[in-house]
């Protein structure tokens, strides 16, 4: 990550203001949708924008549960924890 940031500062200084460290998620019920690089740094429940787009294209809306998505929780066995 440091090498990539240094490259941007040296070769594309006008883009430096857009480079920020991705947030680290403490909550297990959060999913961060972000560009690929942040996924490698955070190592939490993170989806890249490409993965999100691919998943949304394949979702069968009729098969989704009718429950409120804010309240869906995984059992320990399902979450791998």
Secondary structure, DSSP 8 states (H G I E B T S, - for coil): -HHHHHHHHHH-GGGGGG---------TT--EEE-HHHHHHH-SSEEEHHHHHHHHHH--GGGS-SS-GGG----HHHHT-
